[in-house]
Amino acid sequence: MAVKFGLVPKTLEGKKFIKRLIFGRLVKMPDEIKENMVPFIEPTKLSSSQPDKKHKVIYCVATLQS
């Protein structure tokens, strides 16, 4: 809706302000994610037959095979 009505700010500061209004206080992501920072939750398989409406961000880990 914001895009449709031209309400998306052009500057990063403006976008940050809008996000704060919508989502509340912004949480700074750590520079590095270390083991045991949060409890481990076993991953579950997502269905490929329907859209995932529960998750907004999916993190993954990639390694380079030597």
mmJSON file of the N, C-alpha and C atoms, coordinates in Angstrom:
{"data_MODEL":{"atom_site":{
"group_PDB":["ATOM","ATOM","ATOM","ATOM","ATOM","ATOM","ATOM","ATOM","ATOM","ATOM","ATOM","ATOM","ATOM","ATOM","ATOM","ATOM","ATOM","ATOM","ATOM","ATOM","ATOM","ATOM","ATOM","ATOM","ATOM","ATOM","ATOM","ATOM","ATOM","ATOM","ATOM","ATOM","ATOM","ATOM","ATOM","ATOM","ATOM","ATOM","ATOM","ATOM","ATOM","ATOM","ATOM","ATOM","ATOM","ATOM","ATOM","ATOM","ATOM","ATOM","ATOM","ATOM","ATOM","ATOM","ATOM","ATOM","ATOM","ATOM","ATOM","ATOM","ATOM","ATOM","ATOM","ATOM","ATOM","ATOM","ATOM","ATOM","ATOM","ATOM","ATOM","ATOM","ATOM","ATOM","ATOM","ATOM","ATOM","ATOM","ATOM","ATOM","ATOM","ATOM","ATOM","ATOM","ATOM","ATOM","ATOM","ATOM","ATOM","ATOM","ATOM","ATOM","ATOM","ATOM","ATOM","ATOM","ATOM","ATOM","ATOM","ATOM","ATOM","ATOM","ATOM","ATOM","ATOM","ATOM","ATOM","ATOM","ATOM","ATOM","ATOM","ATOM","ATOM","ATOM","ATOM","ATOM","ATOM","ATOM","ATOM","ATOM","ATOM","ATOM","ATOM","ATOM","ATOM","ATOM","ATOM","ATOM","ATOM","ATOM","ATOM","ATOM","ATOM","ATOM","ATOM","ATOM","ATOM","ATOM","ATOM","ATOM","ATOM","ATOM","ATOM","ATOM","ATOM","ATOM","ATOM","ATOM","ATOM","ATOM","ATOM","ATOM","ATOM","ATOM","ATOM","ATOM","ATOM","ATOM","ATOM","ATOM","ATOM","ATOM","ATOM","ATOM","ATOM","ATOM","ATOM","ATOM","ATOM","ATOM","ATOM","ATOM","ATOM","ATOM","ATOM","ATOM","ATOM","ATOM","ATOM","ATOM","ATOM","ATOM","ATOM","ATOM","ATOM","ATOM","ATOM","ATOM","ATOM","ATOM","ATOM","ATOM","ATOM","ATOM","ATOM","ATOM","ATOM","ATOM"],
"id":[1,2,3,4,5,6,7,8,9,10,11,12,13,14,15,16,17,18,19,20,21,22,23,24,25,26,27,28,29,30,31,32,33,34,35,36,37,38,39,40,41,42,43,44,45,46,47,48,49,50,51,52,53,54,55,56,57,58,59,60,61,62,63,64,65,66,67,68,69,70,71,72,73,74,75,76,77,78,79,80,81,82,83,84,85,86,87,88,89,90,91,92,93,94,95,96,97,98,99,100,101,102,103,104,105,106,107,108,109,110,111,112,113,114,115,116,117,118,119,120,121,122,123,124,125,126,127,128,129,130,131,132,133,134,135,136,137,138,139,140,141,142,143,144,145,146,147,148,149,150,151,152,153,154,155,156,157,158,159,160,161,162,163,164,165,166,167,168,169,170,171,172,173,174,175,176,177,178,179,180,181,182,183,184,185,186,187,188,189,190,191,192,193,194,195,196,197,198],
"type_symbol":["N","C","C","N","C","C","N","C","C","N","C","C","N","C","C","N","C","C","N","C","C","N","C","C","N","C","C","N","C","C","N","C","C","N","C","C","N","C","C","N","C","C","N","C","C","N","C","C","N","C","C","N","C","C","N","C","C","N","C","C","N","C","C","N","C","C","N","C","C","N","C","C","N","C","C","N","C","C","N","C","C","N","C","C","N","C","C","N","C","C","N","C","C","N","C","C","N","C","C","N","C","C","N","C","C","N","C","C","N","C","C","N","C","C","N","C","C","N","C","C","N","C","C","N","C","C","N","C","C","N","C","C","N","C","C","N","C","C","N","C","C","N","C","C","N","C","C","N","C","C","N","C","C","N","C","C","N","C","C","N","C","C","N","C","C","N","C","C","N","C","C","N","C","C","N","C","C","N","C","C","N","C","C","N","C","C","N","C","C","N","C","C","N","C","C","N","C","C"],
"label_atom_id":["N","CA","C","N","CA","C","N","CA","C","N","CA","C","N","CA","C","N","CA","C","N","CA","C","N","CA","C","N","CA","C","N","CA","C","N","CA","C","N","CA","C","N","CA","C","N","CA","C","N","CA","C","N","CA","C","N","CA","C","N","CA","C","N","CA","C","N","CA","C","N","CA","C","N","CA","C","N","CA","C","N","CA","C","N","CA","C","N","CA","C","N","CA","C","N","CA","C","N","CA","C","N","CA","C","N","CA","C","N","CA","C","N","CA","C","N","CA","C","N","CA","C","N","CA","C","N","CA","C","N","CA","C","N","CA","C","N","CA","C","N","CA","C","N","CA","C","N","CA","C","N","CA","C","N","CA","C","N","CA","C","N","CA","C","N","CA","C","N","CA","C","N","CA","C","N","CA","C","N","CA","C","N","CA","C","N","CA","C","N","CA","C","N","CA","C","N","CA","C","N","CA","C","N","CA","C","N","CA","C","N","CA","C","N","CA","C","N","CA","C","N","CA","C","N","CA","C","N","CA","C"],
"label_alt_id":[null,null,null,null,null,null,null,null,null,null,null,null,null,null,null,null,null,null,null,null,null,null,null,null,null,null,null,null,null,null,null,null,null,null,null,null,null,null,null,null,null,null,null,null,null,null,null,null,null,null,null,null,null,null,null,null,null,null,null,null,null,null,null,null,null,null,null,null,null,null,null,null,null,null,null,null,null,null,null,null,null,null,null,null,null,null,null,null,null,null,null,null,null,null,null,null,null,null,null,null,null,null,null,null,null,null,null,null,null,null,null,null,null,null,null,null,null,null,null,null,null,null,null,null,null,null,null,null,null,null,null,null,null,null,null,null,null,null,null,null,null,null,null,null,null,null,null,null,null,null,null,null,null,null,null,null,null,null,null,null,null,null,null,null,null,null,null,null,null,null,null,null,null,null,null,null,null,null,null,null,null,null,null,null,null,null,null,null,null,null,null,null,null,null,null,null,null,null],
"label_comp_id":["MET","MET","MET","ALA","ALA","ALA","VAL","VAL","VAL","LYS","LYS","LYS","PHE","PHE","PHE","GLY","GLY","GLY","LEU","LEU","LEU","VAL","VAL","VAL","PRO","PRO","PRO","LYS","LYS","LYS","THR","THR","THR","LEU","LEU","LEU","GLU","GLU","GLU","GLY","GLY","GLY","LYS","LYS","LYS","LYS","LYS","LYS","PHE","PHE","PHE","ILE","ILE","ILE","LYS","LYS","LYS","ARG","ARG","ARG","LEU","LEU","LEU","ILE","ILE","ILE","PHE","PHE","PHE","GLY","GLY","GLY","ARG","ARG","ARG","LEU","LEU","LEU","VAL","VAL","VAL","LYS","LYS","LYS","MET","MET","MET","PRO","PRO","PRO","ASP","ASP","ASP","GLU","GLU","GLU","ILE","ILE","ILE","LYS","LYS","LYS","GLU","GLU","GLU","ASN","ASN","ASN","MET","MET","MET","VAL","VAL","VAL","PRO","PRO","PRO","PHE","PHE","PHE","ILE","ILE","ILE","GLU","GLU","GLU","PRO","PRO","PRO","THR","THR","THR","LYS","LYS","LYS","LEU","LEU","LEU","SER","SER","SER","SER","SER","SER","SER","SER","SER","GLN","GLN","GLN","PRO","PRO","PRO","ASP","ASP","ASP","LYS","LYS","LYS","LYS","LYS","LYS","HIS","HIS","HIS","LYS","LYS","LYS","VAL","VAL","VAL","ILE","ILE","ILE","TYR","TYR","TYR","CYS","CYS","CYS","VAL","VAL","VAL","ALA","ALA","ALA","THR","THR","THR","LEU","LEU","LEU","GLN","GLN","GLN","SER","SER","SER"],
"label_asym_id":["A","A","A","A","A","A","A","A","A","A","A","A","A","A","A","A","A","A","A","A","A","A","A","A","A","A","A","A","A","A","A","A","A","A","A","A","A","A","A","A","A","A","A","A","A","A","A","A","A","A","A","A","A","A","A","A","A","A","A","A","A","A","A","A","A","A","A","A","A","A","A","A","A","A","A","A","A","A","A","A","A","A","A","A","A","A","A","A","A","A","A","A","A","A","A","A","A","A","A","A","A","A","A","A","A","A","A","A","A","A","A","A","A","A","A","A","A","A","A","A","A","A","A","A","A","A","A","A","A","A","A","A","A","A","A","A","A","A","A","A","A","A","A","A","A","A","A","A","A","A","A","A","A","A","A","A","A","A","A","A","A","A","A","A","A","A","A","A","A","A","A","A","A","A","A","A","A","A","A","A","A","A","A","A","A","A","A","A","A","A","A","A","A","A","A","A","A","A"],
"label_entity_id":["1","1","1","1","1","1","1","1","1","1","1","1","1","1","1","1","1","1","1","1","1","1","1","1","1","1","1","1","1","1","1","1","1","1","1","1","1","1","1","1","1","1","1","1","1","1","1","1","1","1","1","1","1","1","1","1","1","1","1","1","1","1","1","1","1","1","1","1","1","1","1","1","1","1","1","1","1","1","1","1","1","1","1","1","1","1","1","1","1","1","1","1","1","1","1","1","1","1","1","1","1","1","1","1","1","1","1","1","1","1","1","1","1","1","1","1","1","1","1","1","1","1","1","1","1","1","1","1","1","1","1","1","1","1","1","1","1","1","1","1","1","1","1","1","1","1","1","1","1","1","1","1","1","1","1","1","1","1","1","1","1","1","1","1","1","1","1","1","1","1","1","1","1","1","1","1","1","1","1","1","1","1","1","1","1","1","1","1","1","1","1","1","1","1","1","1","1","1"],
"label_seq_id":[1,1,1,2,2,2,3,3,3,4,4,4,5,5,5,6,6,6,7,7,7,8,8,8,9,9,9,10,10,10,11,11,11,12,12,12,13,13,13,14,14,14,15,15,15,16,16,16,17,17,17,18,18,18,19,19,19,20,20,20,21,21,21,22,22,22,23,23,23,24,24,24,25,25,25,26,26,26,27,27,27,28,28,28,29,29,29,30,30,30,31,31,31,32,32,32,33,33,33,34,34,34,35,35,35,36,36,36,37,37,37,38,38,38,39,39,39,40,40,40,41,41,41,42,42,42,43,43,43,44,44,44,45,45,45,46,46,46,47,47,47,48,48,48,49,49,49,50,50,50,51,51,51,52,52,52,53,53,53,54,54,54,55,55,55,56,56,56,57,57,57,58,58,58,59,59,59,60,60,60,61,61,61,62,62,62,63,63,63,64,64,64,65,65,65,66,66,66],
"pdbx_PDB_ins_code":[null,null,null,null,null,null,null,null,null,null,null,null,null,null,null,null,null,null,null,null,null,null,null,null,null,null,null,null,null,null,null,null,null,null,null,null,null,null,null,null,null,null,null,null,null,null,null,null,null,null,null,null,null,null,null,null,null,null,null,null,null,null,null,null,null,null,null,null,null,null,null,null,null,null,null,null,null,null,null,null,null,null,null,null,null,null,null,null,null,null,null,null,null,null,null,null,null,null,null,null,null,null,null,null,null,null,null,null,null,null,null,null,null,null,null,null,null,null,null,null,null,null,null,null,null,null,null,null,null,null,null,null,null,null,null,null,null,null,null,null,null,null,null,null,null,null,null,null,null,null,null,null,null,null,null,null,null,null,null,null,null,null,null,null,null,null,null,null,null,null,null,null,null,null,null,null,null,null,null,null,null,null,null,null,null,null,null,null,null,null,null,null,null,null,null,null,null,null],
"Cartn_x":[0.817,0.0,0.864,1.966,2.834,3.407,3.793,4.332,3.229,2.062,0.933,0.574,0.618,0.236,1.429,2.631,3.814,4.272,4.113,4.473,5.836,6.564,7.877,8.9,9.585,10.583,11.745,12.388,13.524,14.839,14.93,16.189,16.191,17.394,17.519,16.987,17.21,16.707,15.178,14.568,13.109,12.579,13.254,12.844,13.0,14.074,14.322,13.198,12.777,11.699,10.393,10.063,8.83,8.876,10.023,10.152,9.954,10.483,10.333,8.857,8.112,6.679,5.921,6.27,5.541,5.978,7.287,7.805,8.253,8.298,8.797,10.306,10.91,12.346,13.14,14.104,14.934,15.989,16.233,17.22,18.462,19.618,20.87,21.292,21.578,22.063,23.527,23.933,25.347,26.221,27.484,28.416,28.679,28.623,28.895,27.932,27.412,26.534,27.383,27.41,28.244,27.385,28.011,27.323,26.807,25.645,25.004,24.509,24.367,23.798,22.31,21.661,20.231,20.03,18.943,18.693,18.515,19.009,18.881,17.477,16.863,15.553,15.742,15.391,15.55,14.794,15.458,14.774,13.644,12.628,11.531,11.428,11.028,10.932,9.719,9.918,8.828,8.17,6.881,6.141,6.44,6.672,6.902,5.595,4.491,3.217,2.394,2.843,2.114,3.081,2.72,3.614,3.796,4.986,5.275,4.876,3.799,3.311,3.77,4.511,4.957,6.291,7.216,8.563,8.745,9.496,9.82,11.272,12.14,13.559,14.012,14.729,15.278,16.797,17.461,18.922,19.465,20.614,21.243,22.749,23.407,24.853,25.401,26.421,27.073,28.54,29.062,30.492,31.134,32.373,33.131,33.9,33.635,34.34,35.748,36.702,38.098,38.592],
"Cartn_y":[-1.183,0.0,1.251,1.189,2.362,2.721,1.718,1.962,2.514,1.904,2.315,3.783,4.241,5.614,6.57,6.082,6.945,7.381,6.528,6.877,6.346,5.687,5.141,6.277,6.556,7.634,7.327,8.364,8.22,8.022,8.567,8.495,7.312,6.864,5.767,6.177,7.441,7.919,7.887,8.272,8.235,6.817,5.901,4.492,3.915,4.297,3.846,4.337,5.582,6.163,5.394,5.106,4.372,2.967,2.292,0.951,1.002,2.054,2.187,2.367,3.129,3.309,1.996,1.213,-0.021,-1.171,-1.37,-2.546,-2.272,-1.019,-0.694,-0.485,-0.508,-0.255,-1.264,-0.767,-1.637,-2.336,-3.604,-4.395,-4.526,-4.143,-4.231,-5.694,-6.131,-7.493,-7.557,-8.649,-8.773,-8.931,-8.514,-8.656,-10.12,-10.944,-12.369,-13.167,-14.237,-15.123,-16.279,-16.418,-17.438,-18.567,-19.715,-20.889,-20.604,-21.125,-21.004,-19.595,-18.713,-17.384,-17.497,-18.448,-18.708,-20.211,-20.66,-22.107,-22.669,-23.88,-24.531,-25.08,-24.796,-25.361,-26.177,-27.429,-28.326,-27.768,-27.67,-27.158,-28.084,-27.497,-28.289,-28.008,-29.009,-28.883,-28.027,-27.091,-26.256,-26.94,-26.784,-27.37,-26.599,-27.316,-26.659,-26.456,-26.975,-26.871,-25.65,-24.94,-23.741,-22.694,-21.415,-20.359,-20.42,-20.048,-19.997,-18.622,-18.559,-17.287,-17.053,-18.005,-17.897,-17.157,-17.412,-16.864,-15.662,-14.67,-13.5,-13.557,-14.14,-14.223,-15.647,-16.208,-17.555,-17.444,-17.88,-17.855,-19.218,-19.203,-20.46,-20.335,-21.474,-21.511,-22.216,-21.643,-22.266,-22.495,-23.595,-23.873,-24.167,-23.832,-24.073,-25.379,-26.337,-27.608,-27.443,-28.011,-27.879,-29.123],
"Cartn_z":[0.0,0.0,0.0,0.769,0.856,-0.513,-1.279,-2.623,-3.53,-3.461,-4.309,-4.096,-2.848,-2.542,-2.458,-2.838,-2.858,-1.484,-0.491,0.881,1.317,0.431,0.782,0.719,1.831,1.838,0.901,0.406,-0.507,0.252,1.473,2.218,3.177,3.543,4.509,5.873,6.257,7.545,7.564,6.469,6.374,6.451,5.766,5.795,7.2,7.871,9.236,10.163,9.981,10.779,10.578,9.323,9.017,9.624,9.51,10.093,11.599,12.244,13.691,14.058,13.246,13.494,13.355,12.335,12.05,12.957,13.089,13.796,15.219,15.634,16.967,16.932,18.081,18.21,17.376,16.615,15.779,16.634,16.33,17.059,16.191,16.746,15.994,15.905,14.702,14.507,14.927,15.558,15.934,14.688,14.794,13.679,13.362,14.39,14.211,15.073,14.53,15.291,15.808,17.115,17.737,18.28,18.431,18.954,20.359,20.684,21.997,22.328,21.323,21.582,21.902,21.266,21.487,21.535,22.135,22.178,20.758,20.556,19.257,19.093,17.957,17.613,16.346,16.424,15.278,14.07,12.92,11.725,11.293,10.702,10.158,8.666,7.935,6.485,6.123,5.194,4.708,3.516,3.407,2.297,1.018,-0.055,-1.339,-2.1,-1.546,-2.246,-1.84,-0.806,-0.389,0.145,0.072,0.547,2.067,2.522,3.952,4.474,5.241,5.779,7.211,7.775,9.169,9.278,8.371,8.464,7.544,8.021,7.204,6.749,7.578,7.273,7.519,6.577,6.755,6.691,7.744,7.808,7.38,6.776,6.416,6.596,6.58,6.701,5.47,4.89,3.74,4.07,3.606,3.791,2.452,2.347,1.131,1.307,0.432,0.529,-0.02,0.71,0.242,-0.444],
"occupancy":[1.0,1.0,1.0,1.0,1.0,1.0,1.0,1.0,1.0,1.0,1.0,1.0,1.0,1.0,1.0,1.0,1.0,1.0,1.0,1.0,1.0,1.0,1.0,1.0,1.0,1.0,1.0,1.0,1.0,1.0,1.0,1.0,1.0,1.0,1.0,1.0,1.0,1.0,1.0,1.0,1.0,1.0,1.0,1.0,1.0,1.0,1.0,1.0,1.0,1.0,1.0,1.0,1.0,1.0,1.0,1.0,1.0,1.0,1.0,1.0,1.0,1.0,1.0,1.0,1.0,1.0,1.0,1.0,1.0,1.0,1.0,1.0,1.0,1.0,1.0,1.0,1.0,1.0,1.0,1.0,1.0,1.0,1.0,1.0,1.0,1.0,1.0,1.0,1.0,1.0,1.0,1.0,1.0,1.0,1.0,1.0,1.0,1.0,1.0,1.0,1.0,1.0,1.0,1.0,1.0,1.0,1.0,1.0,1.0,1.0,1.0,1.0,1.0,1.0,1.0,1.0,1.0,1.0,1.0,1.0,1.0,1.0,1.0,1.0,1.0,1.0,1.0,1.0,1.0,1.0,1.0,1.0,1.0,1.0,1.0,1.0,1.0,1.0,1.0,1.0,1.0,1.0,1.0,1.0,1.0,1.0,1.0,1.0,1.0,1.0,1.0,1.0,1.0,1.0,1.0,1.0,1.0,1.0,1.0,1.0,1.0,1.0,1.0,1.0,1.0,1.0,1.0,1.0,1.0,1.0,1.0,1.0,1.0,1.0,1.0,1.0,1.0,1.0,1.0,1.0,1.0,1.0,1.0,1.0,1.0,1.0,1.0,1.0,1.0,1.0,1.0,1.0,1.0,1.0,1.0,1.0,1.0,1.0],
"B_iso_or_equiv":[0.0,0.0,0.0,0.0,0.0,0.0,0.0,0.0,0.0,0.0,0.0,0.0,0.0,0.0,0.0,0.0,0.0,0.0,0.0,0.0,0.0,0.0,0.0,0.0,0.0,0.0,0.0,0.0,0.0,0.0,0.0,0.0,0.0,0.0,0.0,0.0,0.0,0.0,0.0,0.0,0.0,0.0,0.0,0.0,0.0,0.0,0.0,0.0,0.0,0.0,0.0,0.0,0.0,0.0,0.0,0.0,0.0,0.0,0.0,0.0,0.0,0.0,0.0,0.0,0.0,0.0,0.0,0.0,0.0,0.0,0.0,0.0,0.0,0.0,0.0,0.0,0.0,0.0,0.0,0.0,0.0,0.0,0.0,0.0,0.0,0.0,0.0,0.0,0.0,0.0,0.0,0.0,0.0,0.0,0.0,0.0,0.0,0.0,0.0,0.0,0.0,0.0,0.0,0.0,0.0,0.0,0.0,0.0,0.0,0.0,0.0,0.0,0.0,0.0,0.0,0.0,0.0,0.0,0.0,0.0,0.0,0.0,0.0,0.0,0.0,0.0,0.0,0.0,0.0,0.0,0.0,0.0,0.0,0.0,0.0,0.0,0.0,0.0,0.0,0.0,0.0,0.0,0.0,0.0,0.0,0.0,0.0,0.0,0.0,0.0,0.0,0.0,0.0,0.0,0.0,0.0,0.0,0.0,0.0,0.0,0.0,0.0,0.0,0.0,0.0,0.0,0.0,0.0,0.0,0.0,0.0,0.0,0.0,0.0,0.0,0.0,0.0,0.0,0.0,0.0,0.0,0.0,0.0,0.0,0.0,0.0,0.0,0.0,0.0,0.0,0.0,0.0,0.0,0.0,0.0,0.0,0.0,0.0],
"pdbx_formal_charge":[null,null,null,null,null,null,null,null,null,null,null,null,null,null,null,null,null,null,null,null,null,null,null,null,null,null,null,null,null,null,null,null,null,null,null,null,null,null,null,null,null,null,null,null,null,null,null,null,null,null,null,null,null,null,null,null,null,null,null,null,null,null,null,null,null,null,null,null,null,null,null,null,null,null,null,null,null,null,null,null,null,null,null,null,null,null,null,null,null,null,null,null,null,null,null,null,null,null,null,null,null,null,null,null,null,null,null,null,null,null,null,null,null,null,null,null,null,null,null,null,null,null,null,null,null,null,null,null,null,null,null,null,null,null,null,null,null,null,null,null,null,null,null,null,null,null,null,null,null,null,null,null,null,null,null,null,null,null,null,null,null,null,null,null,null,null,null,null,null,null,null,null,null,null,null,null,null,null,null,null,null,null,null,null,null,null,null,null,null,null,null,null,null,null,null,null,null,null],
"auth_seq_id":[1,1,1,2,2,2,3,3,3,4,4,4,5,5,5,6,6,6,7,7,7,8,8,8,9,9,9,10,10,10,11,11,11,12,12,12,13,13,13,14,14,14,15,15,15,16,16,16,17,17,17,18,18,18,19,19,19,20,20,20,21,21,21,22,22,22,23,23,23,24,24,24,25,25,25,26,26,26,27,27,27,28,28,28,29,29,29,30,30,30,31,31,31,32,32,32,33,33,33,34,34,34,35,35,35,36,36,36,37,37,37,38,38,38,39,39,39,40,40,40,41,41,41,42,42,42,43,43,43,44,44,44,45,45,45,46,46,46,47,47,47,48,48,48,49,49,49,50,50,50,51,51,51,52,52,52,53,53,53,54,54,54,55,55,55,56,56,56,57,57,57,58,58,58,59,59,59,60,60,60,61,61,61,62,62,62,63,63,63,64,64,64,65,65,65,66,66,66],
"auth_comp_id":["MET","MET","MET","ALA","ALA","ALA","VAL","VAL","VAL","LYS","LYS","LYS","PHE","PHE","PHE","GLY","GLY","GLY","LEU","LEU","LEU","VAL","VAL","VAL","PRO","PRO","PRO","LYS","LYS","LYS","THR","THR","THR","LEU","LEU","LEU","GLU","GLU","GLU","GLY","GLY","GLY","LYS","LYS","LYS","LYS","LYS","LYS","PHE","PHE","PHE","ILE","ILE","ILE","LYS","LYS","LYS","ARG","ARG","ARG","LEU","LEU","LEU","ILE","ILE","ILE","PHE","PHE","PHE","GLY","GLY","GLY","ARG","ARG","ARG","LEU","LEU","LEU","VAL","VAL","VAL","LYS","LYS","LYS","MET","MET","MET","PRO","PRO","PRO","ASP","ASP","ASP","GLU","GLU","GLU","ILE","ILE","ILE","LYS","LYS","LYS","GLU","GLU","GLU","ASN","ASN","ASN","MET","MET","MET","VAL","VAL","VAL","PRO","PRO","PRO","PHE","PHE","PHE","ILE","ILE","ILE","GLU","GLU","GLU","PRO","PRO","PRO","THR","THR","THR","LYS","LYS","LYS","LEU","LEU","LEU","SER","SER","SER","SER","SER","SER","SER","SER","SER","GLN","GLN","GLN","PRO","PRO","PRO","ASP","ASP","ASP","LYS","LYS","LYS","LYS","LYS","LYS","HIS","HIS","HIS","LYS","LYS","LYS","VAL","VAL","VAL","ILE","ILE","ILE","TYR","TYR","TYR","CYS","CYS","CYS","VAL","VAL","VAL","ALA","ALA","ALA","THR","THR","THR","LEU","LEU","LEU","GLN","GLN","GLN","SER","SER","SER"],
"auth_asym_id":["A","A","A","A","A","A","A","A","A","A","A","A","A","A","A","A","A","A","A","A","A","A","A","A","A","A","A","A","A","A","A","A","A","A","A","A","A","A","A","A","A","A","A","A","A","A","A","A","A","A","A","A","A","A","A","A","A","A","A","A","A","A","A","A","A","A","A","A","A","A","A","A","A","A","A","A","A","A","A","A","A","A","A","A","A","A","A","A","A","A","A","A","A","A","A","A","A","A","A","A","A","A","A","A","A","A","A","A","A","A","A","A","A","A","A","A","A","A","A","A","A","A","A","A","A","A","A","A","A","A","A","A","A","A","A","A","A","A","A","A","A","A","A","A","A","A","A","A","A","A","A","A","A","A","A","A","A","A","A","A","A","A","A","A","A","A","A","A","A","A","A","A","A","A","A","A","A","A","A","A","A","A","A","A","A","A","A","A","A","A","A","A","A","A","A","A","A","A"],
"auth_atom_id":["N","CA","C","N","CA","C","N","CA","C","N","CA","C","N","CA","C","N","CA","C","N","CA","C","N","CA","C","N","CA","C","N","CA","C","N","CA","C","N","CA","C","N","CA","C","N","CA","C","N","CA","C","N","CA","C","N","CA","C","N","CA","C","N","CA","C","N","CA","C","N","CA","C","N","CA","C","N","CA","C","N","CA","C","N","CA","C","N","CA","C","N","CA","C","N","CA","C","N","CA","C","N","CA","C","N","CA","C","N","CA","C","N","CA","C","N","CA","C","N","CA","C","N","CA","C","N","CA","C","N","CA","C","N","CA","C","N","CA","C","N","CA","C","N","CA","C","N","CA","C","N","CA","C","N","CA","C","N","CA","C","N","CA","C","N","CA","C","N","CA","C","N","CA","C","N","CA","C","N","CA","C","N","CA","C","N","CA","C","N","CA","C","N","CA","C","N","CA","C","N","CA","C","N","CA","C","N","CA","C","N","CA","C","N","CA","C","N","CA","C","N","CA","C","N","CA","C","N","CA","C"],
"pdbx_PDB_model_num":[1,1,1,1,1,1,1,1,1,1,1,1,1,1,1,1,1,1,1,1,1,1,1,1,1,1,1,1,1,1,1,1,1,1,1,1,1,1,1,1,1,1,1,1,1,1,1,1,1,1,1,1,1,1,1,1,1,1,1,1,1,1,1,1,1,1,1,1,1,1,1,1,1,1,1,1,1,1,1,1,1,1,1,1,1,1,1,1,1,1,1,1,1,1,1,1,1,1,1,1,1,1,1,1,1,1,1,1,1,1,1,1,1,1,1,1,1,1,1,1,1,1,1,1,1,1,1,1,1,1,1,1,1,1,1,1,1,1,1,1,1,1,1,1,1,1,1,1,1,1,1,1,1,1,1,1,1,1,1,1,1,1,1,1,1,1,1,1,1,1,1,1,1,1,1,1,1,1,1,1,1,1,1,1,1,1,1,1,1,1,1,1,1,1,1,1,1,1]
}}}
